[in-house]
Amino acid sequence: MKQERIGELYLVSSAVLWSLLPVVTVLTYSDLTPLWTVAISNGIGIVPFAVVITLKGSWLQIWKREAWASVLMTALFNGLLFHFFLFMALTETSPGNVSLLGQMEVFFSFLILTLWGKERLFKPHFLGAIFMVLGAVLILAENKFEWNNGNLYMLCATALAPVGNNFNQEARKIIDASTALFLRSSLTTPVFLILALIYERTLTPAKLSHSFIFLIINGIFMFGLAKLFWLEAIHRIPITKAVSLAAFGPGLTLIFAAVILGQKPTTAQLIAFGPLVICTVLLTRRAGGEKTTVILGSESGIGD
């Protein structure tokens, strides 16, 4: 199987798991505040990384200093800032809206990484991104494009993610995904714990026990396996293609929100599935067989 297809399989697996995050996180908010939720989930997520490193016998990779700078930058942009804004967004808007607005990461990925010269922009992928944005616009149109703080937080998160993903790719070229994520989570978990102790109310054993099962699910599957699959995906396919291909994730989040939280999808959300499906089809094919039209970006960039 081609590495590109393997990357797409990793991407689909990651998106399915990640689509549960907004729903499970909302369930924890009945007892825990955002900083405590992300701190504990992040800490639990270290466990699967440590298990994989142990099974592979790759603990010595931690001492590869050439990867430290990239790991530090992805810890800042993705580990700290992205998750801070994401979890704050979930306190002020619905899981469905967070997931749908999260697709703006596609726009920022194309804008930032192409102009930065990190990736090439192909015609099918460009058209796919347009259909993705159209789907998001249909959702916003239902609310007359009114933005609350939750929407603003999510927009900030999606603007930061492409920068962190670029450093994720750089780190993955030097060390395994499990090692990179172990280092990142080990750096960010203490920071979130300190912030939670300073700015949020004290965590009691009763509150922790009520949300414990949801924290385990968040930590092991979303902060652990989903991120591991994501890093392996963007090691094999361009970031811009990966974030666009994950456009089916919001649909799953809406389904999970309806089944678990009782939040039925609106008419606009259902209509938006059309453009998102077209987006996925365009992003998994080449234009004209093996020859692909390059719109922006040099041939030395990361391509399909």
GURO-677838 format. One record per residue (C-alpha): residue number from 1; residue in one letter; x, y negated, z. Coordinates in steps of 0.25 Angstrom, whole numbers, plus 5000, padded with zeros to 4 digits. Each point is the difference from the previous one (the first is absolute). Last residue first. Layout:
+-----+----+------+------+------+
:   i : aa :   xx :   yy :   zz :
+-----+----+------+------+------+
: NUM :  a :    X :    Y :    Z :
...
+-----+----+------+------+------+
//
This chain:
+-----+----+------+------+------+
:   i : aa :   xx :   yy :   zz :
+-----+----+------+------+------+
: 304 :  d : 5005 : 4943 : 4991 :
: 303 :  g : 5009 : 4988 : 5001 :
: 302 :  i : 5009 : 4994 : 5010 :
: 301 :  g : 5008 : 4988 : 4994 :
: 300 :  s : 5011 : 5001 : 4991 :
: 299 :  e : 4991 : 4999 : 4988 :
: 298 :  s : 4997 : 4985 : 5004 :
: 297 :  g : 4987 : 4996 : 5006 :
: 296 :  l : 4987 : 4994 : 4994 :
: 295 :  i : 4990 : 5006 : 4989 :
: 294 :  v : 5007 : 5013 : 4996 :
: 293 :  t : 4992 : 5008 : 4991 :
: 292 :  t : 5002 : 5015 : 5002 :
: 291 :  k : 5005 : 5010 : 4990 :
: 290 :  e : 4999 : 5014 : 5005 :
: 289 :  g : 4985 : 5002 : 4995 :
: 288 :  g : 4994 : 4987 : 4995 :
: 287 :  a : 4998 : 4993 : 5014 :
: 286 :  r : 5003 : 5009 : 5011 :
: 285 :  r : 4990 : 5006 : 5010 :
: 284 :  t : 4997 : 5001 : 5015 :
: 283 :  l : 4998 : 4985 : 5002 :
: 282 :  l : 4989 : 4999 : 4989 :
: 281 :  v : 4992 : 5011 : 5006 :
: 280 :  t : 5001 : 4994 : 5014 :
: 279 :  c : 4996 : 4986 : 4996 :
: 278 :  i : 4988 : 5005 : 4992 :
: 277 :  v : 4995 : 5007 : 5013 :
: 276 :  l : 5002 : 4987 : 5008 :
: 275 :  p : 4992 : 4992 : 4989 :
: 274 :  g : 4989 : 5010 : 5002 :
: 273 :  f : 5000 : 5001 : 5015 :
: 272 :  a : 4997 : 4985 : 5002 :
: 271 :  i : 4986 : 5003 : 4997 :
: 270 :  l : 4999 : 5008 : 5013 :
: 269 :  q : 5006 : 4988 : 5008 :
: 268 :  a : 4991 : 4990 : 4994 :
: 267 :  t : 4988 : 5009 : 5003 :
: 266 :  t : 5004 : 5001 : 5015 :
: 265 :  p : 5007 : 5012 : 5006 :
: 264 :  k : 4993 : 5005 : 5013 :
: 263 :  q : 5006 : 4998 : 5013 :
: 262 :  g : 4996 : 5012 : 5009 :
: 261 :  l : 5014 : 5000 : 5007 :
: 260 :  i : 5004 : 5015 : 4996 :
: 259 :  v : 4992 : 5003 : 4988 :
: 258 :  a : 4999 : 4986 : 4994 :
: 257 :  a : 5014 : 4995 : 5004 :
: 256 :  f : 5006 : 5013 : 4995 :
: 255 :  i : 4993 : 4998 : 4986 :
: 254 :  l : 5004 : 4985 : 5000 :
: 253 :  t : 5014 : 5005 : 5003 :
: 252 :  l : 5000 : 5010 : 4989 :
: 251 :  g : 4996 : 4989 : 4990 :
: 250 :  p : 5011 : 4991 : 5006 :
: 249 :  g : 5011 : 5010 : 4997 :
: 248 :  f : 4996 : 5002 : 4985 :
: 247 :  a : 5010 : 4988 : 4997 :
: 246 :  a : 5012 : 5008 : 5004 :
: 245 :  l : 5004 : 5000 : 4986 :
: 244 :  s : 5002 : 4985 : 5000 :
: 243 :  v : 5009 : 5001 : 5013 :
: 242 :  a : 5008 : 5011 : 4993 :
: 241 :  k : 5001 : 4994 : 4986 :
: 240 :  t : 5006 : 4987 : 5006 :
: 239 :  i : 5009 : 5008 : 5009 :
: 238 :  p : 5006 : 5007 : 4988 :
: 237 :  i : 5000 : 5015 : 5001 :
: 236 :  r : 5009 : 5011 : 5006 :
: 235 :  h : 5006 : 4993 : 5013 :
: 234 :  i : 4986 : 4993 : 5001 :
: 233 :  a : 4994 : 5013 : 5002 :
: 232 :  e : 5010 : 5006 : 5010 :
: 231 :  l : 4997 : 4987 : 5008 :
: 230 :  w : 4985 : 5002 : 4999 :
: 229 :  f : 5001 : 5014 : 5004 :
: 228 :  l : 5008 : 4997 : 5013 :
: 227 :  k : 4990 : 4988 : 5003 :
: 226 :  a : 4988 : 5009 : 4999 :
: 225 :  l : 5007 : 5011 : 5008 :
: 224 :  g : 5003 : 4991 : 5012 :
: 223 :  f : 4993 : 4987 : 5003 :
: 222 :  m : 4987 : 5005 : 4993 :
: 221 :  f : 5001 : 5015 : 5004 :
: 220 :  i : 5007 : 5002 : 5013 :
: 219 :  g : 4998 : 4986 : 5006 :
: 218 :  n : 4986 : 4997 : 4995 :
: 217 :  i : 4995 : 5014 : 5004 :
: 216 :  i : 5007 : 4999 : 5013 :
: 215 :  l : 4995 : 4986 : 5003 :
: 214 :  f : 4986 : 5005 : 4997 :
: 213 :  i : 5001 : 5012 : 5010 :
: 212 :  f : 5005 : 4990 : 5010 :
: 211 :  s : 4990 : 4990 : 4999 :
: 210 :  h : 4992 : 5003 : 5013 :
: 209 :  s : 5012 : 5005 : 5007 :
: 208 :  l : 5007 : 4987 : 4998 :
: 207 :  k : 4989 : 4992 : 5005 :
: 206 :  a : 4999 : 5008 : 5013 :
: 205 :  p : 5016 : 5000 : 5002 :
: 204 :  t : 4999 : 4985 : 5000 :
: 203 :  l : 5007 : 4990 : 4990 :
: 202 :  t : 5002 : 4986 : 5005 :
: 201 :  r : 4995 : 4989 : 4992 :
: 200 :  e : 5006 : 4995 : 4988 :
: 199 :  y : 5011 : 4989 : 4997 :
: 198 :  i : 5012 : 5004 : 5008 :
: 197 :  l : 4999 : 5015 : 5002 :
: 196 :  a : 4995 : 5002 : 4986 :
: 195 :  l : 5011 : 4991 : 4994 :
: 194 :  i : 5010 : 5009 : 5008 :
: 193 :  l : 4994 : 5013 : 4994 :
: 192 :  f : 4999 : 4994 : 4986 :
: 191 :  v : 5015 : 4997 : 5001 :
: 190 :  p : 5003 : 5014 : 5006 :
: 189 :  t : 4993 : 5007 : 4989 :
: 188 :  t : 5007 : 4992 : 4988 :
: 187 :  l : 5014 : 5005 : 5001 :
: 186 :  s : 4997 : 5015 : 5002 :
: 185 :  s : 4989 : 4999 : 4990 :
: 184 :  r : 5010 : 4995 : 4990 :
: 183 :  l : 5011 : 5010 : 5003 :
: 182 :  f : 4991 : 5012 : 5000 :
: 181 :  l : 4994 : 4994 : 4986 :
: 180 :  a : 5014 : 5000 : 4994 :
: 179 :  t : 5003 : 5014 : 5005 :
: 178 :  s : 4987 : 5006 : 4996 :
: 177 :  a : 5002 : 4994 : 4986 :
: 176 :  d : 5014 : 5005 : 4998 :
: 175 :  i : 5012 : 4991 : 4999 :
: 174 :  i : 5007 : 4992 : 4990 :
: 173 :  k : 4990 : 4998 : 4988 :
: 172 :  r : 4989 : 5000 : 5011 :
: 171 :  a : 5006 : 4988 : 5006 :
: 170 :  e : 4999 : 4992 : 4987 :
: 169 :  q : 4986 : 5005 : 4997 :
: 168 :  n : 4995 : 4995 : 5014 :
: 167 :  f : 5007 : 4987 : 4998 :
: 166 :  n : 4991 : 4998 : 4988 :
: 165 :  n : 4988 : 5005 : 5008 :
: 164 :  g : 5003 : 4989 : 5010 :
: 163 :  v : 4999 : 4989 : 4990 :
: 162 :  p : 4988 : 5006 : 4994 :
: 161 :  a : 4993 : 5001 : 5013 :
: 160 :  l : 5001 : 4985 : 5004 :
: 159 :  a : 4989 : 4994 : 4991 :
: 158 :  t : 4990 : 5012 : 5003 :
: 157 :  a : 5002 : 4997 : 5015 :
: 156 :  c : 4997 : 4985 : 4998 :
: 155 :  l : 4988 : 5003 : 4993 :
: 154 :  m : 4995 : 5009 : 5011 :
: 153 :  y : 5002 : 4989 : 5010 :
: 152 :  l : 4992 : 4991 : 4991 :
: 151 :  n : 4988 : 5009 : 4999 :
: 150 :  g : 5000 : 5002 : 5015 :
: 149 :  n : 5000 : 4985 : 5002 :
: 148 :  n : 4987 : 4999 : 4992 :
: 147 :  w : 5000 : 4997 : 4985 :
: 146 :  e : 4987 : 4996 : 4992 :
: 145 :  f : 5001 : 5005 : 4986 :
: 144 :  k : 4985 : 5000 : 4998 :
: 143 :  n : 4999 : 5012 : 5009 :
: 142 :  e : 4995 : 5009 : 4989 :
: 141 :  a : 5011 : 4993 : 4991 :
: 140 :  l : 5011 : 5006 : 5009 :
: 139 :  i : 4996 : 5014 : 4996 :
: 138 :  l : 4999 : 4997 : 4986 :
: 137 :  v : 5014 : 4993 : 5000 :
: 136 :  a : 5006 : 5013 : 5006 :
: 135 :  g : 4995 : 5008 : 4988 :
: 134 :  l : 5005 : 4989 : 4990 :
: 133 :  v : 5014 : 5001 : 5007 :
: 132 :  m : 5001 : 5015 : 4997 :
: 131 :  f : 4995 : 4998 : 4986 :
: 130 :  i : 5012 : 4989 : 4998 :
: 129 :  a : 5010 : 5010 : 5007 :
: 128 :  g : 4996 : 5011 : 4990 :
: 127 :  l : 5002 : 4990 : 4988 :
: 126 :  f : 5014 : 4997 : 5005 :
: 125 :  h : 5003 : 5015 : 5003 :
: 124 :  p : 4996 : 5003 : 4985 :
: 123 :  k : 5009 : 4988 : 4995 :
: 122 :  f : 5012 : 5003 : 5008 :
: 121 :  l : 5007 : 4991 : 5010 :
: 120 :  r : 5014 : 5004 : 5003 :
: 119 :  e : 5005 : 5000 : 5015 :
: 118 :  k : 5010 : 4994 : 5009 :
: 117 :  g : 5002 : 4987 : 4992 :
: 116 :  w : 4995 : 4991 : 5011 :
: 115 :  l : 4990 : 4995 : 4991 :
: 114 :  t : 4995 : 5014 : 4998 :
: 113 :  l : 5001 : 5003 : 5014 :
: 112 :  i : 4993 : 4988 : 5005 :
: 111 :  l : 4988 : 4999 : 4991 :
: 110 :  f : 4997 : 5014 : 4997 :
: 109 :  s : 5001 : 5004 : 5015 :
: 108 :  f : 4992 : 4988 : 5004 :
: 107 :  f : 4989 : 5004 : 4990 :
: 106 :  v : 5000 : 5014 : 5005 :
: 105 :  e : 5000 : 4996 : 5014 :
: 104 :  m : 4987 : 4993 : 4997 :
: 103 :  q : 4995 : 5015 : 5002 :
: 102 :  g : 5000 : 4997 : 5015 :
: 101 :  l : 4988 : 4992 : 4998 :
: 100 :  l : 4992 : 5013 : 4997 :
:  99 :  s : 5006 : 5007 : 5012 :
:  98 :  v : 4997 : 4988 : 5010 :
:  97 :  n : 4986 : 4998 : 4994 :
:  96 :  g : 4997 : 5015 : 5003 :
:  95 :  p : 5005 : 5000 : 5014 :
:  94 :  s : 4992 : 4988 : 5003 :
:  93 :  t : 5005 : 4986 : 5004 :
:  92 :  e : 5005 : 4993 : 5013 :
:  91 :  t : 5007 : 5010 : 5008 :
:  90 :  l : 5005 : 5008 : 4988 :
:  89 :  a : 5007 : 4988 : 4995 :
:  88 :  m : 5009 : 4999 : 5013 :
:  87 :  f : 5004 : 5015 : 4997 :
:  86 :  l : 5004 : 4997 : 4986 :
:  85 :  f : 5007 : 4987 : 5003 :
:  84 :  f : 5009 : 5007 : 5011 :
:  83 :  h : 5002 : 5012 : 4991 :
:  82 :  f : 5006 : 4992 : 4989 :
:  81 :  l : 5008 : 4991 : 5009 :
:  80 :  l : 5007 : 5011 : 5008 :
:  79 :  g : 5003 : 5013 : 4992 :
:  78 :  n : 4998 : 4994 : 4986 :
:  77 :  f : 5007 : 4987 : 5000 :
:  76 :  l : 5010 : 5001 : 5012 :
:  75 :  a : 5002 : 5015 : 5000 :
:  74 :  t : 5002 : 5000 : 4985 :
:  73 :  m : 5011 : 4989 : 5002 :
:  72 :  l : 5007 : 5008 : 5011 :
:  71 :  v : 4999 : 5013 : 4992 :
:  70 :  s : 5006 : 4993 : 4988 :
:  69 :  a : 5012 : 4995 : 5009 :
:  68 :  w : 5002 : 5013 : 5006 :
:  67 :  a : 5001 : 5008 : 4988 :
:  66 :  e : 5015 : 4997 : 4997 :
:  65 :  r : 5003 : 5004 : 5015 :
:  64 :  k : 4997 : 5015 : 4998 :
:  63 :  w : 4999 : 5004 : 5015 :
:  62 :  i : 4986 : 5004 : 4999 :
:  61 :  q : 5004 : 5010 : 4989 :
:  60 :  l : 5006 : 5009 : 5011 :
:  59 :  w : 4987 : 5004 : 5005 :
:  58 :  s : 4998 : 5008 : 4986 :
:  57 :  g : 4998 : 5014 : 5005 :
:  56 :  k : 4988 : 5002 : 4991 :
:  55 :  l : 4991 : 5006 : 5011 :
:  54 :  t : 5005 : 4989 : 5010 :
:  53 :  i : 4997 : 4989 : 4990 :
:  52 :  v : 4986 : 5005 : 4998 :
:  51 :  v : 4997 : 5001 : 5015 :
:  50 :  a : 5006 : 4986 : 5002 :
:  49 :  f : 4991 : 4994 : 4989 :
:  48 :  p : 4988 : 5008 : 5006 :
:  47 :  v : 5002 : 4994 : 5014 :
:  46 :  i : 5003 : 4985 : 4996 :
:  45 :  g : 4986 : 4998 : 4996 :
:  44 :  i : 4996 : 5001 : 5015 :
:  43 :  g : 5008 : 4987 : 5002 :
:  42 :  n : 4993 : 4993 : 4989 :
:  41 :  s : 4986 : 5005 : 5005 :
:  40 :  i : 5004 : 4995 : 5014 :
:  39 :  a : 5005 : 4986 : 4995 :
:  38 :  v : 4989 : 4998 : 4990 :
:  37 :  t : 4988 : 5003 : 5010 :
:  36 :  w : 5007 : 4992 : 5011 :
:  35 :  l : 5001 : 4988 : 4991 :
:  34 :  p : 4986 : 5001 : 4994 :
:  33 :  t : 4993 : 5001 : 5014 :
:  32 :  l : 4995 : 5013 : 5006 :
:  31 :  d : 4987 : 5006 : 5005 :
:  30 :  s : 4989 : 4997 : 4989 :
:  29 :  y : 5012 : 4997 : 4991 :
:  28 :  t : 5004 : 5015 : 4998 :
:  27 :  l : 4988 : 5003 : 4991 :
:  26 :  v : 5003 : 4988 : 4991 :
:  25 :  t : 5014 : 5006 : 4998 :
:  24 :  v : 4994 : 5013 : 4996 :
:  23 :  v : 4992 : 4993 : 4989 :
:  22 :  p : 5011 : 4991 : 4995 :
:  21 :  l : 5010 : 5012 : 5000 :
:  20 :  l : 4992 : 5010 : 4992 :
:  19 :  s : 5004 : 4994 : 4987 :
:  18 :  w : 5014 : 5003 : 5004 :
:  17 :  l : 4998 : 5015 : 4999 :
:  16 :  v : 4994 : 5000 : 4986 :
:  15 :  a : 5010 : 4990 : 4995 :
:  14 :  s : 5012 : 5008 : 5005 :
:  13 :  s : 4996 : 5012 : 4994 :
:  12 :  v : 4997 : 4993 : 4987 :
:  11 :  l : 5014 : 4993 : 5000 :
:  10 :  y : 5007 : 5013 : 5003 :
:   9 :  l : 4993 : 5007 : 4988 :
:   8 :  e : 5003 : 4987 : 4991 :
:   7 :  g : 5015 : 5002 : 5004 :
:   6 :  i : 5000 : 5014 : 4996 :
:   5 :  r : 4994 : 4996 : 4987 :
:   4 :  e : 5011 : 4990 : 4998 :
:   3 :  q : 5011 : 5010 : 5004 :
:   2 :  k : 4995 : 5009 : 4988 :
:   1 :  m : 4995 : 5014 : 5004 :
+-----+----+------+------+------+
//
